[in-house]
Amino acid sequence: MYHIKHYADVETPIPGAAWAALDERQRVDQVLGKLEASPAQFLSQIQVITAKADGQVIVLMRQSLPANQRGPLLLDLEEYIKVNIDEALAVWLEPMGDRNSLRNLRGIEVKVL
């Protein structure tokens, strides 16, 4: 139980000055450059949508994967960019719209914030 409390008190890292000084296109290019060199072939499975100054790297899956494969892939991707670019970066999967055909037929709309 002590270990959980230990991590709860740790400060969240913030991206370094070098990351924050880049504009969005340069940050995306930096992530893409590192991913092209990765042995894991991440770019065959994900597309980088944006890379924000606060450390959020938002990606989109190129193909649908079950959760038991998608989760470890995203965790490996996040670890790779933390080690190779900046320890404060976090990977986020772009939210998908509602794909439920019954709700769509009834005219119910779910807004993604």
N, C-alpha and C positions, 0 to 999 in steps of 0.2 A: 504494500500500500504506500510505503514511503516514496517509491519511485514515481508514482503517479503525481503525488504532491510536488515532488521536485520539478517535474516538467511544467506544472501549472504555474510555477513562480518564475520561469525563465522568460526573459524579455524576447519579444518577437524581433528577429533581425530586420533591418531596413536595407534596401539596396544601396550599394556604394555610389559615390559621387560620379564615377565613370559611367555607370548605367543611367543614372538620372540625367546626366548631361546630354545624352543622345536623344534625338527626336524619335518618334514612334517607328518610322521606316527603318532607321538605323538599328534600333533595338530588334525589330523583326529580322532584319538581315543578319545581325549577329547570332541570333538563335538559329536561324536557318543554316548559317555557315557551320556552326558547331554540330548541328544535327546531320549535315551532309557528311561530316567526318566520323560520325558515330558508327561503331560496328553493329549496332542493333537495328539499323535500317528503319528508324522511327518515321522518316519522311514518306515511306511507302504506306504508312497506316494513319498518319495524322497530317493536318494542314494547320499551320500557324496563322491565326486570324489577326491577333494584335498582341503587342507587348507593351504594357503600361509602365510609366515611371515608378509606380508604387510596387512593382515587382510581379504583377499579375501577368501571366502569359496564357492567353486564351487560345485553345486549339479546337479543331473540329475533326471528328473521326471521318476518314475517307470511306470506310465501309462499316456496316453495323457489326458490332462484336457483342457476344454475350458478356454479362457483367463479370463473370469469373475470369475472363480474358482481358476485358477493358480495364479493370481496376489495376491489376499488376502492371499492365503496359503504361498506364498514366503515372503510376508510382515510379517505375523505372525511368521514364522520361523526366520526371521532376528531379529525381536524384542525379541524373546525368547533367541537366542544366545547372543544378546547384553546385556540382563539383567543377564543371567546366566554364561557367560564366560568373555566377554570383550566388552565394549561399542563401540570399533572401528571396530568390525567385520562387513563385508558386504556380503550378499548372492548374488551370481551370478548364473544364470541358464546356464548350458553348451550349447553352440551353436549347433544347429542341422545342418546337411548337407541339401542340396537342395533336397526336396522330390517331386518336380514337374516332373511328368512322361513325359510330352511333351519335356521339355528341356533335360531330360536324353536321350530320344530317338534321339534327334537331335545331340547329342554329345557335347552339351554345358556344360562346367564344371564351377561351382561357387566355388571358393576357400574360405574356412573359415580361417581367420587369427587368 
